[in-house]
Amino acid sequence: MSGTPEGFPQSQPMPIRPETSAPLNVGGAQNTAGSALPGLNQPRVVNFARIGEFCDSVESQVARVVKGQSGIVRHLLVGLLVQGHVLLEGNPGTAKTLLVRTVGRLCNLDFKRIQFTPDLMPSDITGTSIFRPDRAEFEFRKGPVFTQLLLADEINRAPARTQAALLQAMQERTVTADGHDHTLSDIFCVIATQNPLESEGTYPLPEAELDRFLFKLNLDYPDAKSELEIMQLHGAPKSADELAALGAVDAFGAIDLRSMRELIYRVEVSPPVAAYALNILRATREHAFLRAGASTRAGVMLLRAARALAATYRRGFVIPDDVRELVVPCLHHRIFRTPAAELEAVSSDTILEDIVGRIPAPR
């Protein structure tokens, strides 16, 4: 869609707020006085063109390491831009962990990883209090959840009480320990992975936790061309340490991310497009193969994500195609099939695609 239709705001550059903390150190670059990363702590201009350039740059760099997952990368970035958490589901060997590690490195954010296991305790995530004899008091040692981008690897391998340790952090961006609240970074975002094949030694995520995720993205096997390229490149000397060779995307960090988020709030959603999203939402509550449809919160998150997706395509307004693209990843884990649908092997994705196909889009 070219141009800006009448009634929609023009894409205006917006100055970035001064950053109060030093930019993060990525890829071994020094960040001390006299050797700061160039451009990361300087005022710059953010507009929809810059957001599009950022997403295109990340996608192209990720493609050097992870082949055949460009659409997944775009949706991961949408989640990051709207402070939404993302659940990645895929068979073993589909590069879920590598994908998240690569995006974390490229986005120049503080990144930590938690490997979920059956013996993982809640305090291993949030932190614990340590007694300091010299001061005769307890000191709270922050856990790995105190970061900007958190990889919760194989999240369904931990028991429910450990999974619940993430609930407050994901919803309120706060951790309560020993009666005190500890605030997480305003950048905080969780990207979790899980394997759908194994049932032994796993604990299904409760609906309350699933609803905390903006998207549930399914990583399928790459196409034949990409898979052949992976097999040929794997183990080659020049690609042995491809991830380590990646640097941060030029002139991107926490400063830019905050400003991009502020600009996304200004993306226009016209009343017909909002009504279109609502019609899809309400149709999930009336479909014969669904015993429970999507909630109002799901609709709010769908439109929030559509704003960010439009911005990544360099637009200051949402079109119906943006909503259609995000219906499956945003609503897949928020609807519940009837026993009849399960018996007939009708998937949630098929039901959502049927709903979208039957509802006319506004012109």
SVG drawing of the C-alpha trace seen along z (x, -y; Angstrom):
<svg xmlns="http://www.w3.org/2000/svg" viewBox="-22 -15 61 55">
<polyline fill="none" stroke="black" stroke-width="0.4" points="0.0,0.0 1.7,-3.2 1.2,-6.7 -0.7,-7.9 -4.5,-8.1 -6.4,-11.1 -7.1,-11.1 -4.0,-9.2 -1.0,-10.9 2.2,-11.5 5.4,-9.8 7.2,-12.4 10.7,-12.1 10.7,-12.1 13.8,-13.0 15.1,-10.4 15.0,-11.0 18.5,-11.3 19.6,-8.0 20.4,-8.0 22.5,-4.9 25.6,-3.9 24.9,-1.8 25.4,1.9 28.5,3.7 28.0,6.1 30.3,8.3 33.4,7.4 33.2,3.7 34.4,1.5 32.0,-0.9 34.2,-2.8 35.1,-6.5 36.9,-7.4 35.9,-4.2 32.1,-4.2 30.2,-2.5 29.8,-5.2 26.3,-6.6 24.6,-4.6 24.5,-7.4 23.9,-10.3 20.5,-11.9 19.1,-10.5 15.9,-10.7 13.4,-7.9 10.7,-7.6 8.8,-4.7 11.5,-4.5 14.2,-3.9 12.0,-1.2 11.7,0.6 15.4,0.3 16.1,1.8 13.9,4.8 15.2,5.4 18.8,5.2 18.1,7.7 16.4,10.1 19.3,10.0 21.8,10.6 19.9,13.4 19.7,15.1 23.5,15.5 23.1,17.8 19.5,19.2 18.2,20.1 14.6,20.1 12.9,18.3 12.6,14.7 8.8,14.5 9.5,15.7 12.2,13.0 9.7,10.2 7.2,11.4 9.9,11.7 10.8,8.0 7.1,7.0 6.9,8.6 10.1,6.7 8.7,3.4 5.5,3.6 6.9,5.2 5.2,8.5 6.5,11.9 6.8,14.6 6.6,18.4 8.5,20.4 7.4,24.0 9.2,26.4 10.7,29.8 14.2,30.4 16.9,29.1 14.9,26.3 17.3,23.6 14.9,22.1 17.6,21.3 20.1,20.2 17.5,17.8 16.8,16.1 20.5,15.8 21.2,14.2 18.4,11.7 19.6,10.8 23.1,10.1 21.9,8.1 19.6,5.9 22.4,4.8 20.3,5.5 21.3,7.1 20.6,10.8 20.4,13.7 19.3,17.4 17.7,19.8 17.8,23.5 14.6,24.8 14.9,28.3 12.7,30.3 14.9,29.3 14.9,25.6 13.6,23.6 11.7,20.2 14.6,18.5 16.9,19.6 14.9,17.3 14.0,14.3 16.9,14.3 17.4,15.0 18.3,13.2 21.8,13.7 22.7,13.0 25.6,10.5 27.3,11.0 29.3,7.8 26.1,5.8 23.9,8.2 21.2,8.0 19.9,9.8 20.9,8.7 18.8,9.6 20.8,11.1 19.0,10.6 18.4,13.6 18.7,13.8 15.2,12.4 16.7,9.0 17.7,8.3 16.3,6.8 15.9,9.9 15.4,13.2 15.5,16.6 13.5,19.2 14.8,22.3 12.5,25.4 10.1,23.6 7.8,26.6 10.5,28.8 10.1,26.9 7.2,27.7 4.3,25.4 5.6,23.5 8.8,22.6 6.9,21.5 4.7,19.4 7.8,17.4 7.7,15.8 4.0,14.8 4.4,11.7 7.5,10.7 5.9,11.1 2.6,9.3 3.8,6.6 7.5,6.4 8.1,6.7 9.5,9.3 8.3,9.6 10.8,11.2 10.8,11.1 7.9,8.6 9.7,6.1 9.0,5.3 11.9,5.2 11.2,3.5 12.5,5.0 13.8,3.1 11.2,1.3 12.8,3.1 12.2,6.6 10.9,9.2 10.7,13.0 11.2,15.3 10.5,18.9 11.0,22.1 9.3,25.5 9.4,28.9 5.9,30.1 6.9,33.7 8.0,34.9 5.5,35.5 7.8,37.3 9.5,35.0 7.5,31.9 4.8,29.8 2.2,28.1 2.0,24.4 -1.2,23.3 -3.7,21.1 -2.9,18.1 0.8,18.3 0.0,18.9 -2.1,15.7 0.9,13.7 2.5,14.4 1.7,12.0 2.5,14.6 2.9,18.3 5.1,19.0 5.6,22.4 9.0,23.1 8.6,25.6 11.4,27.2 13.0,25.0 12.3,25.4 14.4,27.8 16.6,25.1 17.4,23.6 17.9,27.0 20.4,28.0 22.3,24.7 22.4,25.5 23.7,29.0 26.4,27.7 27.5,24.9 27.5,26.7 31.0,27.3 32.6,25.2 35.6,23.2 34.2,19.8 30.8,20.5 32.0,22.3 31.6,19.2 29.1,17.1 27.2,16.0 30.3,14.8 31.2,12.7 27.9,10.8 27.9,7.4 25.0,5.2 22.8,3.6 24.3,0.2 23.2,-2.5 20.6,-0.4 20.2,0.1 17.9,-0.6 17.7,-4.3 16.3,-3.5 14.0,-0.8 12.3,-3.1 11.8,-5.8 10.5,-3.2 7.9,-2.1 6.8,-5.7 6.4,-6.2 4.4,-3.0 1.7,-4.4 1.1,-7.0 0.3,-4.4 -3.3,-5.0 -6.0,-2.3 -9.0,-3.5 -12.5,-2.6 -13.2,-0.1 -9.9,1.8 -10.7,1.9 -14.2,3.2 -12.6,5.8 -10.4,7.1 -13.4,7.1 -15.5,9.2 -12.7,11.8 -12.5,11.8 -16.2,12.3 -16.4,15.0 -14.0,17.2 -16.6,17.2 -19.3,18.5 -17.4,21.1 -18.8,24.6 -15.4,26.1 -14.5,23.8 -15.7,24.1 -14.1,20.8 -13.0,18.0 -10.5,15.1 -10.8,12.6 -11.0,8.8 -7.4,8.6 -6.5,10.8 -8.1,8.2 -6.2,5.3 -2.9,7.2 -3.8,8.0 -4.2,4.4 -1.2,3.4 0.9,5.9 -0.7,4.7 0.5,1.2 4.1,2.4 3.8,4.6 2.6,1.6 5.6,-0.4 8.0,2.4 6.6,2.0 7.3,-1.8 3.6,-2.8 2.0,-5.1 -1.4,-3.3 -2.7,0.2 -4.4,2.0 -6.5,5.2 -3.5,7.2 -1.6,6.4 -4.5,7.8 -4.8,10.9 -1.1,11.7 -1.1,11.7 -4.4,13.5 -2.9,17.0 0.2,16.2 -1.8,13.9 -4.9,16.0 -3.7,19.6 -3.0,20.1 -6.0,18.2 -8.8,20.4 -9.9,23.8 -11.2,26.5 -14.2,28.7 -13.8,32.5 -15.3,32.8 -12.6,30.7 -9.9,32.7 -11.5,36.0 -11.6,34.7 -8.0,33.4 -9.1,29.8 -6.2,27.6 -6.6,24.2 -4.7,22.6 -7.3,24.1 -10.2,22.8 -8.7,19.3 -7.9,19.3 -11.5,20.4 -12.8,17.4 -10.5,14.9 -11.6,16.3 -15.3,15.8 -15.1,12.2 -14.9,9.5 -12.1,7.0 -12.8,3.2 -11.8,1.4"/>
</svg>
